[in-house]
Amino acid sequence: MMKLNLLEKLVQYRRLGNSGLKVSELSLGSWITFGPNLSLNNVKECMRYAYDQGINFFDNAEAYGNGLAELMMGEALRDFRREELVISTKIFWGGDNPNATGLSWKHMVEGVKNSLRRLQLDYVDLLFCHRPDPDTPIEETVRAMDTLIKQGLIFYWGTSEWSAKDIEAAFKIAKETHTTPPVMEQPEYNMFNRTRIEKEYTSLFKRHQLGTTIWSPLNSGILSGKYNKGIPKNSRLDRQKWLSHLLTEEKIQKVKKLSSIAKELNCSMSQLAIAWCLKNPNVSTVILGTSSMEQLSENIQASTVVPYLDQTIMKKINTCLKG
Ligand SMILES: NC(=O)c1ccc[n+]([C@@H]2O[C@H](COP(=O)([O-])OP(=O)(O)OC[C@H]3O[C@@H](n4cnc5c(N)ncnc54)[C@H](OP(=O)(O)O)[C@@H]3O)[C@@H](O)[C@H]2O)c1
């Protein structure tokens, strides 16, 4: 994937897959943090700081805080020039009503309109299908996306956590029906979860130059090393008990080993883990999740660590991850 150095900013830009859109290699997400960790003032402060460091892409979803994350981002966006930003949302979990979930034509259109209202925007740059929907034919979703693009409500569409088989099917349908194909996928990718990006999607990268906006680069914070001595009070895994299954003894042992590599490179464990994601050329952007300004300013520095991840270091990392 081509790397562009457009501005003298910390964060650089990459093409989003085969499209002409440039996204910052680091971006900022709003899941669980906008609201529970960050007040509106904090959100405004973080988005401004991120933008000043070169971040142009901000990620959202109709499901985040049942719309609260979009409402907060919408308020913060009033202080920016729209053309300078890439804003996404995701449709799938829009409420309890049977037609407020999934990827039907009806929910795609109504969901996007509701998201735009909360975000106070005329369009989003990126729209994701937040999950695959076995109840809706892929062709219905592809046609709905194409219509949303033609109506100017979205610019590019993609998927999140779809199988390679389903994404390939979407490309095939788009070709046959002369509609717009997907541009990007939003999969989880971090040192502990590598299969989709490194194996399953290989043919999609080759055949379609699929872009990726990857999530949970720290595996919800585990890769920061903060859980090495137990669960800190008020951390994500303390507050969101339903995520506690993510923490295992095996992961903790691996992070302890990886920490010595971070020490050798004179960076934090979080920076090492994020830089490692950035090193993969099939990653268009790494979506950061941060609960505070301190975490954001630390994690953004990950861009400066990438040049130090040479073959020897990457081998050492792989050895730690093997056990
Ligand atoms: N498409 C999808 O299905 C999907 C799913 C999940 C996320 N996402 C997107 O991806 C974004 C990022 O995901 P994520 O929030 O899971 O990312 P993550 O980087 O794996 O986890 C972020 C959390 O880790 C902790 N953390 C971050 N930096 C730290 C540091 N330097 N030191 C100590 N702790 C640190 C914070 O939690 P504490 O509260 O413990 O401090 C922070 O909220 C989301 O905001 C969302 O936009 C998409």
The ligand as a MOL file (V3000), in Angstrom:
LIG
                    3D

  0  0  0     0  0            999 V3000
M  V30 BEGIN CTAB
M  V30 COUNTS 48 52 0 0 0
M  V30 BEGIN ATOM
M  V30 1 N -15.9720 -2.7640 13.8600 0
M  V30 2 C -16.0530 -3.2600 15.0710 0
M  V30 3 O -16.7430 -4.2480 15.3250 0
M  V30 4 C -15.2920 -2.6020 16.1850 0
M  V30 5 C -15.1790 -3.2330 17.4360 0
M  V30 6 C -14.4680 -2.5810 18.4340 0
M  V30 7 C -13.8830 -1.3440 18.1960 0
M  V30 8 N -14.0350 -0.7380 16.9750 0 CHG=1
M  V30 9 C -13.4390 0.5950 16.6970 0
M  V30 10 O -12.0530 0.5820 17.0260 0
M  V30 11 C -11.7670 1.5850 17.9860 0
M  V30 12 C -10.6180 1.1390 18.8630 0
M  V30 13 O -10.9520 -0.0770 19.5440 0
M  V30 14 P -10.5640 -0.2610 21.0680 0
M  V30 15 O -11.0990 0.8910 21.8680 0
M  V30 16 O -10.9600 -1.6340 21.4710 0 CHG=-1
M  V30 17 O -8.9500 -0.0980 21.0040 0
M  V30 18 P -7.8210 -0.6440 21.9610 0
M  V30 19 O -6.6440 0.2040 21.6870 0
M  V30 20 O -7.6480 -2.1060 21.8030 0
M  V30 21 O -8.3520 -0.3720 23.4430 0
M  V30 22 C -8.4990 0.9300 23.9030 0
M  V30 23 C -8.4990 0.9550 25.4370 0
M  V30 24 O -7.2360 0.4990 25.9290 0
M  V30 25 C -6.8220 1.3100 27.0240 0
M  V30 26 N -5.6170 2.0540 26.6160 0
M  V30 27 C -5.3990 2.7010 25.4410 0
M  V30 28 N -4.1880 3.2780 25.4250 0
M  V30 29 C -3.6150 2.9930 26.6130 0
M  V30 30 C -2.3660 3.3170 27.1760 0
M  V30 31 N -1.4570 4.0390 26.5030 0
M  V30 32 N -2.0870 2.8790 28.4400 0
M  V30 33 C -2.9880 2.1470 29.1240 0
M  V30 34 N -4.2100 1.8070 28.6350 0
M  V30 35 C -4.5260 2.2270 27.3860 0
M  V30 36 C -7.9870 2.2420 27.3410 0
M  V30 37 O -8.8810 1.5920 28.2210 0
M  V30 38 P -9.0270 1.9940 29.7820 0
M  V30 39 O -10.4170 2.5000 29.9160 0
M  V30 40 O -8.7700 0.7230 30.5050 0
M  V30 41 O -8.0010 3.0260 30.1370 0
M  V30 42 C -8.6400 2.3720 25.9740 0
M  V30 43 O -9.9810 2.7840 26.0140 0
M  V30 44 C -13.1050 1.8010 18.7020 0
M  V30 45 O -13.1960 3.0740 19.3170 0
M  V30 46 C -14.0780 1.6780 17.5440 0
M  V30 47 O -14.1370 2.9020 16.8160 0
M  V30 48 C -14.7190 -1.3620 15.9780 0
M  V30 END ATOM
M  V30 BEGIN BOND
M  V30 1 1 1 2
M  V30 2 2 2 3
M  V30 3 1 2 4
M  V30 4 1 4 5
M  V30 5 2 4 48
M  V30 6 2 5 6
M  V30 7 1 6 7
M  V30 8 2 7 8
M  V30 9 1 8 9
M  V30 10 1 8 48
M  V30 11 1 9 10
M  V30 12 1 9 46
M  V30 13 1 10 11
M  V30 14 1 11 12
M  V30 15 1 11 44
M  V30 16 1 12 13
M  V30 17 1 13 14
M  V30 18 2 14 15
M  V30 19 1 14 16
M  V30 20 1 14 17
M  V30 21 1 17 18
M  V30 22 2 18 19
M  V30 23 1 18 20
M  V30 24 1 18 21
M  V30 25 1 21 22
M  V30 26 1 22 23
M  V30 27 1 23 24
M  V30 28 1 23 42
M  V30 29 1 24 25
M  V30 30 1 25 26
M  V30 31 1 25 36
M  V30 32 1 26 27
M  V30 33 1 26 35
M  V30 34 2 27 28
M  V30 35 1 28 29
M  V30 36 1 29 30
M  V30 37 2 29 35
M  V30 38 1 30 31
M  V30 39 2 30 32
M  V30 40 1 32 33
M  V30 41 2 33 34
M  V30 42 1 34 35
M  V30 43 1 36 37
M  V30 44 1 36 42
M  V30 45 1 37 38
M  V30 46 2 38 39
M  V30 47 1 38 40
M  V30 48 1 38 41
M  V30 49 1 42 43
M  V30 50 1 44 45
M  V30 51 1 44 46
M  V30 52 1 46 47
M  V30 END BOND
M  V30 END CTAB
M  END
